[in-house]
Amino acid sequence: MKRIPAIITLLIIIALLVAAFFGIKHFATQPKSEYLQGQVEARRVMVAGKIPGRIASLAFKEGDSVTKGQVMAIISSAEIEAKKIQAQGALNAAKAQANKAQNGARSEQIAAAKAMSERAAEGAKIAQTTYERVQKLYDDGVLPIQKRDEAEAQMKAAKSQAEAAGAQYAEALAGARNEDKAAANALVMQAKGAEAEVNAYLDETKILAPISGEVTLKISEEGEVVGAGSPVMAITDLTDEWAVFNLREDMLKDVTKGKIFDMYVPALDATVAMEVYYIASAGDYAVWKSSKESGGFDLKTFEVRLRPKFPVAGLRPGMTVLWKKDLNLKK
């Protein structure tokens, strides 16, 4: 009777050992649920201006939401303002030249040319009459040939002056030549082009948001001088997100474009359905795992990207995404 408690204790110990044995065997043979780790990424755009200058103002700060087309920053450039004044002056001068060519001579100039033409015509008539008289006296033997030649020369000179004055009057009436008008119009077009170029530069002093999203990075501050193409802010589109994984080639058997998998996001404690939309066309030779112990060859790594099938509230770039290693398909 005294040995019964000892026997019961021994039996209990044996039972515990057997239970522990079978428990260890169960966990040892049970497949482990392993996960592949990926990361959420999103489309990000660096916002930059096309002209150099000093940042006059910034309209947003990190964390603010922006809509495409909103003014995010204004750049001040005294050089462009000066060029605008020069372009406007050149355009005004070109327009004045074109108007002058189109309108022709002023009425006062036309009247003066007419008067000169009439006076030259009267002078030519007088010279003609004088020549005829001298010629008659020469024929009568009263005047020598020298006087006749002088009268003839004066008559011809007076006619030439009359013709020149008449041509000037006709030119004043006709206005500028077609070639001069075309040249003046071309100068106006050139000046307008220069003005349009300056206005385009002025428009670029306002840096607009290229996409809608959230300001995730502010690179420059007000008062800083930035060069052409220097980023000022970064916008992240939280509606365009995806998960990135690097899978060994031995895991790609059932991974094809369009297939949907269940992904676990620890930060949200949620399972998200994601669809494969991109598989790298070539393996990454920089990331590989040796499999000599299993087959004697090296396994390359392929980048795989998946998009959520539906919008996921709270999903942000940088969050961890877990994918079951057995890659069981959802659909």
Order of alpha helices (4+ residues) and beta strands (2+ residues): alpha-beta-beta-beta-beta-alpha-alpha-alpha-alpha-beta-beta-beta-beta-beta-beta-beta-beta-beta
